């Protein structure tokens, strides 16, 4: 698929979606693509993700917008190099996901905070309570050239945050690492046949590994919130065992059944 033909659906890609979109796709003219980020963000935030005829701006437009905003665009490998700091809560890095909650629920970068750009003003007070320092490195996006990420960046710059990175270059994070899910997302996956690994009963994963579950199955590694670090380590082990559709759930396993 050419950059000019990345559908808006790519902006809200879930980790376990196919990434394929049907229908004929039309591209924007160069004049339309030269619109301001504000206009592009508003368009991307509209409820049009199911329309296969609407496409994202070409990747170079997003990259040029990053330059105009004075923001560094980073790729998936860079994001992966920062994930340990995020999981270990070193305070050096913070991830933000600009997609709608309905997509975020299904799978997000581990520890990422959901700040849907169209609801920034409503969500920002929740973000403020996290006391993320203004100079913390904040990566926004999932590795797709989506204007939603730039919408959040524009708003955060206005709030005084000085170390913002646009994670708008591939590979997509979920192609290289496991994801995290909310209770709502986990329940949805379970209803669709996902396998749940309850770490309270299988802390060393021996029971799960003995089942020889098919590698193409979605696997939800679930553990108590207070054991989040151990949960992430377990999910990483499952992922590296060949289960590329692994997600971690930090919470009460009974809430996802």
DOZA-403752 format. One record per residue: x, y, z of N, C-alpha, C in turn. Coordinates in nm, 2 decimals. Layout:
N
X/Y/Z/X/Y/Z/X/Y/Z
...
This chain:
257
0.08/-0.12/0.00/0.00/0.00/0.00/0.09/0.12/0.00
0.06/0.22/-0.09/0.14/0.34/-0.10/0.10/0.43/0.02
0.19/0.52/0.06/0.16/0.62/0.17/0.04/0.70/0.14
0.01/0.73/0.01/-0.11/0.81/-0.02/-0.24/0.73/0.00
-0.23/0.60/0.03/-0.35/0.52/0.04/-0.37/0.46/0.17
-0.31/0.52/0.28/-0.33/0.47/0.41/-0.47/0.51/0.46
-0.56/0.42/0.49/-0.69/0.46/0.52/-0.70/0.52/0.66
-0.80/0.60/0.69/-0.82/0.66/0.82/-0.83/0.55/0.92
-0.88/0.43/0.88/-0.89/0.32/0.98/-0.75/0.29/1.03
-0.65/0.32/0.96/-0.51/0.29/1.01/-0.48/0.37/1.13
-0.55/0.49/1.15/-0.53/0.57/1.26/-0.57/0.51/1.39
-0.67/0.42/1.38/-0.73/0.35/1.50/-0.71/0.20/1.49
-0.60/0.16/1.43/-0.56/0.02/1.42/-0.56/-0.04/1.56
-0.62/-0.16/1.57/-0.61/-0.24/1.69/-0.50/-0.35/1.67
-0.43/-0.39/1.78/-0.32/-0.49/1.77/-0.35/-0.61/1.69
-0.47/-0.66/1.70/-0.50/-0.79/1.64/-0.59/-0.78/1.52
-0.60/-0.66/1.46/-0.68/-0.64/1.34/-0.59/-0.69/1.22
-0.65/-0.71/1.11/-0.58/-0.76/0.99/-0.50/-0.65/0.92
-0.54/-0.53/0.94/-0.47/-0.42/0.87/-0.51/-0.41/0.73
-0.62/-0.48/0.69/-0.66/-0.48/0.55/-0.80/-0.41/0.54
-0.82/-0.33/0.43/-0.94/-0.25/0.42/-0.99/-0.27/0.28
-1.12/-0.29/0.27/-1.17/-0.31/0.13/-1.22/-0.18/0.07
-1.27/-0.19/-0.05/-1.33/-0.07/-0.11/-1.23/0.01/-0.19
-1.28/0.10/-0.27/-1.19/0.19/-0.35/-1.15/0.31/-0.26
-1.03/0.35/-0.27/-0.97/0.46/-0.19/-0.94/0.58/-0.28
-0.97/0.69/-0.23/-0.94/0.81/-0.31/-0.83/0.89/-0.23
-0.75/0.96/-0.30/-0.64/1.04/-0.23/-0.68/1.19/-0.23
-0.62/1.26/-0.13/-0.64/1.40/-0.13/-0.56/1.47/-0.23
-0.60/1.59/-0.28/-0.51/1.67/-0.36/-0.40/1.73/-0.28
-0.30/1.78/-0.34/-0.19/1.84/-0.26/-0.23/1.96/-0.19
-0.33/2.03/-0.25/-0.38/2.15/-0.18/-0.45/2.12/-0.05
-0.54/2.01/-0.05/-0.61/1.97/0.07/-0.51/1.92/0.17
-0.40/1.85/0.13/-0.31/1.80/0.22/-0.22/1.91/0.28
-0.22/2.03/0.23/-0.14/2.14/0.28/-0.22/2.21/0.39
-0.34/2.16/0.43/-0.42/2.23/0.53/-0.34/2.22/0.66
-0.38/2.30/0.76/-0.31/2.31/0.89/-0.34/2.18/0.96
-0.25/2.15/1.06/-0.27/2.03/1.15/-0.40/2.04/1.22
-0.44/2.16/1.26/-0.57/2.17/1.33/-0.68/2.11/1.24
-0.69/2.15/1.11/-0.79/2.10/1.03/-0.78/1.95/1.01
-0.65/1.90/0.99/-0.63/1.76/0.96/-0.67/1.68/1.08
-0.64/1.73/1.20/-0.67/1.66/1.33/-0.82/1.65/1.34
-0.89/1.76/1.32/-1.04/1.76/1.33/-1.10/1.66/1.24
-1.05/1.65/1.11/-1.10/1.55/1.02/-1.08/1.41/1.06
-0.96/1.38/1.11/-0.93/1.25/1.16/-1.01/1.21/1.27
-1.05/1.30/1.36/-1.12/1.27/1.48/-1.27/1.24/1.45
-1.32/1.28/1.33/-1.46/1.25/1.30/-1.49/1.11/1.29
-1.61/1.07/1.31/-1.65/0.93/1.31/-1.66/0.88/1.17
-1.55/0.86/1.11/-1.55/0.82/0.97/-1.46/0.70/0.94
-1.41/0.64/1.05/-1.31/0.53/1.04/-1.36/0.41/0.96
-1.50/0.39/0.95/-1.55/0.28/0.88/-1.56/0.30/0.73
-1.54/0.43/0.69/-1.55/0.46/0.55/-1.43/0.43/0.47
-1.42/0.33/0.39/-1.30/0.29/0.32/-1.26/0.39/0.21
-1.35/0.49/0.18/-1.31/0.59/0.08/-1.23/0.71/0.13
-1.22/0.72/0.26/-1.15/0.83/0.32/-1.01/0.78/0.36
-0.91/0.86/0.33/-0.77/0.82/0.35/-0.70/0.92/0.44
-0.59/0.87/0.50/-0.50/0.96/0.58/-0.42/1.04/0.48
-0.37/1.16/0.53/-0.27/1.23/0.44/-0.15/1.14/0.42
-0.08/1.16/0.31/0.04/1.08/0.29/0.14/1.10/0.41
0.22/0.99/0.43/0.31/0.99/0.55/0.40/1.12/0.55
0.44/1.16/0.43/0.53/1.28/0.42/0.47/1.40/0.47
0.34/1.41/0.46/0.27/1.53/0.51/0.27/1.54/0.66
0.25/1.42/0.72/0.26/1.41/0.87/0.41/1.45/0.91
0.50/1.39/0.84/0.64/1.41/0.88/0.68/1.56/0.86
0.63/1.62/0.75/0.66/1.77/0.73/0.59/1.85/0.84
0.47/1.80/0.88/0.40/1.88/0.99/0.48/1.87/1.12
0.54/1.76/1.14/0.63/1.74/1.26/0.74/1.84/1.26
0.80/1.86/1.14/0.91/1.95/1.13/0.86/2.10/1.15
0.74/2.13/1.09/0.69/2.26/1.11/0.66/2.29/1.26
0.62/2.19/1.33/0.59/2.20/1.47/0.71/2.20/1.56
0.82/2.16/1.50/0.95/2.15/1.58/0.95/2.03/1.67
0.88/1.92/1.62/0.87/1.80/1.70/0.94/1.68/1.62
1.02/1.61/1.69/1.09/1.49/1.63/1.00/1.38/1.61
1.00/1.32/1.49/0.92/1.20/1.45/1.01/1.08/1.48
0.96/0.99/1.55/1.04/0.87/1.59/0.97/0.74/1.53
1.05/0.63/1.52/1.00/0.51/1.47/0.98/0.40/1.58
0.94/0.28/1.53/0.90/0.18/1.62/1.02/0.13/1.70
1.14/0.12/1.64/1.26/0.08/1.71/1.30/0.17/1.82
1.28/0.30/1.80/1.30/0.40/1.91/1.20/0.38/2.02
1.08/0.36/1.98/0.97/0.34/2.09/1.00/0.22/2.17
1.05/0.11/2.10/1.08/-0.01/2.17/1.19/0.00/2.27
1.29/0.09/2.23/1.40/0.12/2.32/1.37/0.19/2.45
1.24/0.24/2.45/1.20/0.32/2.57/1.10/0.24/2.65
1.05/0.13/2.61/0.94/0.06/2.68/0.98/0.01/2.82
1.11/-0.03/2.84/1.15/-0.08/2.97/1.14/0.04/3.07
1.18/0.16/3.03/1.17/0.27/3.12/1.02/0.30/3.16
0.93/0.28/3.06/0.79/0.30/3.09/0.73/0.20/3.18
0.77/0.07/3.16/0.72/-0.03/3.24/0.77/-0.02/3.38
0.90/0.01/3.39/0.96/0.02/3.53/0.94/0.16/3.59
0.86/0.24/3.53/0.82/0.37/3.58/0.94/0.45/3.63
1.04/0.47/3.55/1.16/0.54/3.59/1.14/0.69/3.59
1.03/0.73/3.52/1.00/0.88/3.51/1.07/0.94/3.39
1.15/0.86/3.32/1.22/0.92/3.20/1.14/0.93/3.08
1.03/0.84/3.07/0.95/0.84/2.94/0.81/0.81/2.98
0.72/0.86/2.89/0.58/0.84/2.91/0.51/0.82/2.77
0.42/0.72/2.76/0.35/0.70/2.63/0.21/0.75/2.64
0.17/0.81/2.53/0.03/0.86/2.51/-0.03/0.80/2.39
-0.15/0.75/2.39/-0.23/0.70/2.28/-0.34/0.79/2.25
-0.34/0.85/2.13/-0.44/0.95/2.09/-0.56/0.89/2.02
-0.58/0.76/2.02/-0.69/0.70/1.95/-0.82/0.70/2.04
-0.93/0.68/1.98/-1.06/0.67/2.06/-1.05/0.56/2.16
-1.12/0.57/2.27/-1.12/0.47/2.38/-1.16/0.34/2.33
-1.25/0.33/2.24/-1.31/0.20/2.19/-1.20/0.12/2.12
-1.10/0.19/2.06/-0.99/0.12/2.00/-0.87/0.10/2.10
-0.85/0.19/2.18/-0.75/0.18/2.29/-0.78/0.06/2.37
-0.90/0.04/2.41/-0.94/-0.07/2.49/-0.89/-0.20/2.44
-0.90/-0.22/2.31/-0.86/-0.35/2.24/-0.71/-0.38/2.24
-0.63/-0.28/2.27/-0.49/-0.30/2.27/-0.41/-0.18/2.26
-0.32/-0.15/2.35/-0.24/-0.03/2.35/-0.10/-0.06/2.39
-0.01/0.03/2.37/0.13/0.02/2.42/0.13/0.00/2.57
0.19/-0.10/2.62/0.19/-0.11/2.77/0.22/0.02/2.84
0.14/0.05/2.94/0.14/0.17/3.03/0.09/0.29/2.96
0.06/0.29/2.83/0.02/0.42/2.76/-0.11/0.47/2.82
-0.11/0.60/2.83/-0.23/0.68/2.87/-0.32/0.72/2.75
-0.45/0.70/2.77/-0.54/0.73/2.65/-0.58/0.87/2.66
-0.54/0.95/2.56/-0.58/1.09/2.55/-0.63/1.11/2.40
-0.75/1.07/2.38/-0.82/1.08/2.25/-0.82/1.23/2.21
-0.76/1.27/2.10/-0.73/1.41/2.07/-0.86/1.49/2.06
-0.97/1.43/2.02/-1.10/1.50/2.01/-1.16/1.53/2.14
-1.11/1.47/2.25/-1.16/1.49/2.38/-1.05/1.54/2.48
-0.95/1.61/2.42/-0.83/1.65/2.49/-0.87/1.73/2.61
-0.96/1.83/2.60/-0.99/1.92/2.71/-1.06/1.85/2.82
-1.13/1.74/2.79/-1.20/1.66/2.89/-1.10/1.57/2.97
-1.00/1.52/2.89/-0.91/1.42/2.95/-0.79/1.48/3.01
-0.75/1.60/2.97/-0.63/1.66/3.02/-0.63/1.67/3.18
-0.74/1.71/3.24/-0.73/1.71/3.39/-0.69/1.58/3.45
-0.73/1.47/3.39/-0.69/1.34/3.44/-0.54/1.32/3.42
-0.49/1.36/3.31/-0.35/1.36/3.28/-0.27/1.44/3.38
-0.32/1.56/3.41/-0.25/1.65/3.51/-0.23/1.58/3.64
-0.32/1.50/3.68/-0.31/1.43/3.81/-0.20/1.33/3.82
-0.15/1.29/3.70/-0.04/1.20/3.70/0.10/1.26/3.73
0.10/1.40/3.73/0.22/1.47/3.77/0.34/1.44/3.68
0.31/1.43/3.55/0.42/1.40/3.45/0.49/1.54/3.44
0.62/1.54/3.46/0.69/1.67/3.46/0.70/1.72/3.31
0.70/1.85/3.30/0.70/1.91/3.17/0.81/1.88/3.08
0.93/1.83/3.13/1.04/1.80/3.05/1.06/1.65/3.03
0.96/1.57/3.08/0.96/1.42/3.06/0.95/1.39/2.91
1.02/1.29/2.86/1.01/1.26/2.72/0.87/1.19/2.70
0.79/1.24/2.62/0.66/1.18/2.59/0.65/1.14/2.45
0.62/1.01/2.43/0.60/0.96/2.29/0.45/0.95/2.27
0.40/1.00/2.16/0.26/1.00/2.13/0.24/0.94/1.99
0.16/0.83/1.99/0.13/0.75/1.87/0.16/0.61/1.89
0.13/0.53/1.78/0.16/0.39/1.78/0.24/0.34/1.67
0.29/0.44/1.59/0.38/0.40/1.47/0.30/0.41/1.34
0.19/0.49/1.34/0.12/0.52/1.22/0.12/0.67/1.19
0.12/0.71/1.07/0.12/0.85/1.03/-0.02/0.92/1.05
-0.06/0.93/1.18/-0.20/0.97/1.21/-0.20/1.11/1.27
-0.28/1.20/1.21/-0.30/1.34/1.26/-0.34/1.35/1.41
-0.41/1.24/1.46/-0.46/1.24/1.60/-0.34/1.27/1.69
-0.23/1.20/1.67/-0.11/1.22/1.75/-0.06/1.36/1.75
-0.06/1.42/1.63/-0.02/1.56/1.62/-0.11/1.66/1.69
-0.24/1.62/1.70/-0.34/1.70/1.77/-0.31/1.71/1.91
-0.27/1.59/1.97/-0.23/1.59/2.11/-0.10/1.67/2.14
-0.01/1.65/2.04/0.12/1.72/2.06/0.10/1.87/2.06
0.02/1.92/1.96/-0.01/2.06/1.96/-0.07/2.12/2.09
-0.16/2.04/2.14/-0.23/2.08/2.27/-0.13/2.08/2.39
-0.05/1.97/2.39/0.05/1.96/2.50/0.16/2.06/2.49
0.20/2.10/2.37/0.30/2.21/2.36/0.24/2.34/2.41
0.11/2.36/2.39/0.05/2.48/2.44/0.04/2.48/2.59
0.05/2.36/2.65/0.04/2.34/2.80/0.18/2.35/2.86
0.29/2.36/2.78/0.42/2.38/2.83/0.51/2.26/2.83
0.46/2.15/2.77/0.55/2.03/2.77/0.65/2.04/2.66
0.78/2.01/2.69/0.89/2.05/2.60/0.96/1.94/2.54
0.93/1.81/2.57/1.01/1.70/2.52/0.91/1.60/2.46
0.84/1.64/2.36/0.74/1.56/2.29/0.80/1.50/2.16
0.76/1.37/2.15/0.81/1.30/2.03/0.68/1.24/1.96
0.68/1.25/1.83/0.57/1.20/1.75/0.61/1.06/1.70
0.54/0.96/1.76/0.57/0.82/1.72/0.47/0.79/1.60
0.51/0.84/1.48/0.43/0.83/1.36/0.50/0.75/1.25
0.62/0.69/1.28/0.69/0.62/1.18/0.69/0.47/1.23
0.69/0.38/1.13/0.68/0.24/1.16/0.82/0.18/1.20
0.82/0.05/1.23/0.71/-0.04/1.23/0.61/-0.01/1.34
0.48/-0.05/1.32/0.38/-0.03/1.42/0.42/-0.11/1.54
0.40/-0.05/1.66/0.45/-0.11/1.79/0.41/-0.25/1.80
0.28/-0.28/1.77/0.22/-0.41/1.79/0.28/-0.52/1.70
0.36/-0.48/1.60/0.42/-0.58/1.52/0.55/-0.63/1.58
0.60/-0.57/1.69/0.72/-0.60/1.75/0.71/-0.64/1.90
0.60/-0.62/1.96/0.58/-0.63/2.11/0.44/-0.67/2.14
0.42/-0.71/2.26/0.29/-0.74/2.31/0.21/-0.61/2.34
0.08/-0.62/2.36/0.00/-0.50/2.39/-0.05/-0.52/2.53
-0.12/-0.41/2.57/-0.19/-0.42/2.70/-0.34/-0.39/2.67
-0.43/-0.44/2.75/-0.57/-0.42/2.72/-0.64/-0.38/2.85
-0.75/-0.31/2.83/-0.84/-0.28/2.95/-0.93/-0.39/2.97
-1.01/-0.39/3.08/-1.10/-0.49/3.11/-1.20/-0.51/3.00
-1.25/-0.39/2.95/-1.35/-0.40/2.84/-1.29/-0.47/2.71
-1.17/-0.43/2.68/-1.10/-0.49/2.57/-1.08/-0.64/2.59
-1.03/-0.68/2.71/-1.00/-0.82/2.74/-1.13/-0.90/2.73
-1.24/-0.85/2.78/-1.37/-0.92/2.77/-1.41/-0.94/2.63
-1.39/-0.84/2.54/-1.42/-0.86/2.40/-1.34/-0.97/2.34
-1.21/-0.97/2.37/-1.12/-1.07/2.31/-1.16/-1.21/2.36
-1.19/-1.22/2.49/-1.23/-1.35/2.55/-1.36/-1.40/2.48
-1.45/-1.31/2.45/-1.58/-1.35/2.39/-1.55/-1.40/2.25
-1.44/-1.36/2.19/-1.40/-1.40/2.05/-1.31/-1.52/2.05
-1.29/-1.58/2.17/-1.21/-1.70/2.17/-1.07/-1.69/2.23
-1.03/-1.57/2.28/-0.90/-1.56/2.34/-0.88/-1.65/2.46
-0.75/-1.69/2.47/-0.71/-1.78/2.58/-0.66/-1.69/2.70
-0.71/-1.71/2.82/-0.67/-1.64/2.94/-0.57/-1.72/3.02
-0.46/-1.65/3.05/-0.36/-1.71/3.14/-0.37/-1.64/3.27
-0.42/-1.71/3.38/-0.44/-1.64/3.51/-0.31/-1.66/3.59
-0.24/-1.56/3.60/-0.11/-1.57/3.67/-0.12/-1.61/3.82
-0.24/-1.59/3.88/-0.26/-1.63/4.01/-0.25/-1.78/4.03
-0.29/-1.85/3.92/-0.28/-2.00/3.92/-0.17/-2.05/3.84
-0.10/-1.97/3.77/0.01/-2.02/3.68/0.12/-1.91/3.67
0.18/-1.88/3.78/0.28/-1.78/3.79/0.40/-1.80/3.70
0.44/-1.93/3.69/0.55/-1.96/3.61/0.52/-2.00/3.46
0.39/-1.99/3.43/0.34/-2.02/3.29/0.35/-2.17/3.25
0.39/-2.25/3.34/0.41/-2.40/3.31/0.28/-2.46/3.26
0.17/-2.43/3.32/0.04/-2.49/3.28/0.00/-2.44/3.14
0.02/-2.31/3.12/-0.01/-2.26/2.98/0.08/-2.33/2.88
0.21/-2.33/2.90/0.30/-2.38/2.80/0.27/-2.53/2.78
0.22/-2.60/2.88/0.19/-2.75/2.86/0.07/-2.77/2.77
-0.01/-2.67/2.76/-0.13/-2.68/2.67/-0.10/-2.68/2.53
0.02/-2.63/2.49/0.06/-2.62/2.35/-0.05/-2.56/2.27
-0.10/-2.45/2.32/-0.20/-2.37/2.25/-0.15/-2.32/2.11
-0.24/-2.32/2.01/-0.19/-2.28/1.88/-0.14/-2.13/1.88
-0.03/-2.11/1.81/0.04/-1.99/1.82/-0.04/-1.87/1.76
-0.14/-1.89/1.68/-0.22/-1.78/1.62/-0.33/-1.74/1.71
-0.34/-1.79/1.83/-0.45/-1.76/1.93/-0.41/-1.62/1.99
-0.52/-1.55/2.03/-0.50/-1.43/2.11/-0.48/-1.48/2.26
-0.38/-1.44/2.32/-0.35/-1.48/2.46/-0.35/-1.36/2.55
-0.44/-1.36/2.65/-0.45/-1.26/2.75/-0.38/-1.31/2.88
-0.27/-1.24/2.91/-0.20/-1.27/3.04/-0.25/-1.18/3.14
-0.32/-1.24/3.24/-0.39/-1.16/3.34/-0.33/-1.17/3.48
-0.31/-1.06/3.55/-0.26/-1.06/3.69/-0.31/-0.94/3.76
-0.30/-0.94/3.89/-0.34/-0.83/3.98/-0.26/-0.71/3.94
-0.33/-0.59/3.96/-0.27/-0.46/3.92/-0.14/-0.44/4.00
-0.14/-0.48/4.13/-0.02/-0.45/4.21/0.10/-0.53/4.17
0.07/-0.63/4.08/0.18/-0.72/4.03/0.21/-0.68/3.88
0.19/-0.56/3.84/0.20/-0.52/3.70/0.33/-0.56/3.64
0.44/-0.53/3.71/0.57/-0.56/3.66/0.59/-0.70/3.63
0.55/-0.79/3.72/0.55/-0.93/3.70/0.46/-0.98/3.58
0.35/-0.91/3.57/0.26/-0.94/3.46/0.32/-0.91/3.33
0.39/-0.79/3.32/0.46/-0.76/3.19/0.57/-0.86/3.16
0.64/-0.90/3.26/0.75/-1.00/3.23/0.69/-1.13/3.18
0.57/-1.17/3.24/0.51/-1.29/3.20/0.46/-1.28/3.05
0.40/-1.17/3.02/0.35/-1.14/2.89/0.46/-1.14/2.78
0.58/-1.09/2.82/0.69/-1.08/2.74/0.74/-1.23/2.71
0.74/-1.31/2.81/0.78/-1.45/2.80/0.69/-1.52/2.70
0.56/-1.50/2.71/0.46/-1.57/2.63/0.48/-1.52/2.48
0.50/-1.39/2.47/0.52/-1.33/2.33/0.64/-1.39/2.27
0.75/-1.39/2.34/0.88/-1.44/2.29/0.87/-1.60/2.26
0.77/-1.66/2.32/0.75/-1.80/2.29/0.68/-1.83/2.16
0.65/-1.72/2.09/0.59/-1.74/1.96/0.44/-1.69/1.95
0.39/-1.65/2.06/0.25/-1.60/2.06/0.24/-1.45/2.03
0.24/-1.42/1.91/0.25/-1.28/1.86/0.12/-1.20/1.89
0.02/-1.26/1.93/-0.11/-1.19/1.96/-0.13/-1.19/2.11
-0.02/-1.16/2.19/-0.03/-1.16/2.33/-0.06/-1.02/2.38
-0.15/-1.02/2.49/-0.18/-0.89/2.55/-0.18/-0.92/2.70
-0.14/-0.81/2.78/-0.14/-0.82/2.92/-0.26/-0.75/2.98
-0.32/-0.80/3.08/-0.43/-0.73/3.15/-0.39/-0.72/3.30
-0.39/-0.60/3.35/-0.36/-0.57/3.49/-0.48/-0.54/3.56
-0.53/-0.64/3.64/-0.66/-0.62/3.71/-0.72/-0.75/3.76
-0.84/-0.75/3.80/-0.91/-0.87/3.85/-0.95/-0.96/3.73
-0.89/-1.08/3.73/-0.92/-1.17/3.62/-1.07/-1.20/3.61
-1.14/-1.20/3.72/-1.28/-1.23/3.72/-1.36/-1.13/3.65
-1.31/-1.01/3.63/-1.38/-0.90/3.56/-1.38/-0.92/3.41
-1.30/-1.01/3.36/-1.29/-1.02/3.21/-1.35/-1.15/3.16
-1.41/-1.23/3.25/-1.47/-1.36/3.21/-1.62/-1.34/3.17
